[in-house]
Amino acid sequence: MPLILRARFDSEATYILAGGLGGLGRSIISWMMDRGARHFAILSRKGRADSEAVAFVNGLKSRSACVHMHSCDISVRDDVLNTVEEITRFRVVKGIIHAAMTLQVSYITLNG
């Protein structure tokens, strides 16, 4: 009989998500909440500027999540160090997920 593992998260720990406000990050956070996670530190360059992101965070809070938004550019070392120091003052961190990305579209025109 195969061993079936089911992911569970510590409801008292914090989970850091870089890029947690994009589509992938939102899906991951929802999945983690369904498996026990309740404390999230979301790192984002945009912060709360996006109305969809604010609605998403408000939805998490209505489901008993504790969500802290941090304006942080993860490509800047000092931003990351300062933000992680701030987060770890209050609660144990048990996971970090990198869901951030930058998409740049380029077109090449070929002649002939």
N, C-alpha and C positions, 0 to 999 in steps of 0.2 A: 504494500500500500504506500503511495507516495506521500511524502511529508508536505503538508500545506502550511505555509507561513502567512500570517496575516499581520500587516504593519499596524503597530500601535505607537502612539506618541504620549509622552509624559505631559499631563495637563498642567503641571506646575513649572515646566521649563519654558524658556523662550526659544523660538526658532527664528533665525535671521534669513530674510529673503531679499537678495539683490535683484531688482527688477520684478518685484512681486506684484506690481500693478498692471503688467501686461497680460495678455491672454494666457500664456503658459503659467505665469506666476499665480494668477487668479485660480486657475484650475488646480494647481498644486496646493494652494492654501485651503481651498474647499475640500479637497481630498484628505488633507491632514486633519482638518476639523472633524470630518466624519470618523476619524480614527483617534480622537482624543486630544489633539493639540488645541490650546486655548490662548496662548500668548505668542504674538508675532511682532517682530521688528522689521518693518519694510523700508528698505533703502531705495531711494529713487532720486534721480536728478530733477525730475519734475515736481516731486512732492505732491501737494494736494491740488495742483492747478487743474487737473482733469476732472470734470464733473462725473464721468463714469467711475473714476477711481474713488471719488468721495462716496458715491452711491454704494459701491462695492464694500468699502470699509464700514459704512453705516450698517449694511446688511450683516456683516460679520459681527459687529457689536450687538446687533439685535439677537444674534445666536449665542451670546455670552462670551464672545471673544474679546480679548484685550489687545488692541492693535495700536502700535506706536509708529508713526511715520517719521522718517529721518531723511532730510535732504542731504544726499551724499553721492558724490561722483566716485564710483568704485575704481576709476582709473587714476585717482589721485590718492597716493599712499596716506598722506596726513589726514585726509577726509575719512578714510576707512579706519585708521587707528583711533582717531578722536571719537568716531561714532561707536565703534566696538567698545571702547573704554566706557562710554556713557551707558551703553546697553547693559554691560556686565556688572554695573554697580547695583542693579536692582534684582536680578534674577539669573539663575544658571542658564547658560546657553547650551543646548544639546544638539543643535543642528544648524548648518548654514547651507542654503541653496542658492546657486547662481542661475538666475533665469533672465539676466539682463542681456540685451543685445542692441546693437546699432545696425540699422539696415541702410545700405547705400546702394541705390540703383544706378547703373551706368549703361548707356547705350553705345554700341559701336556700329558705325555705318561702314559697310564694305562697298567699295566701288568696283564694278566689273566683275 
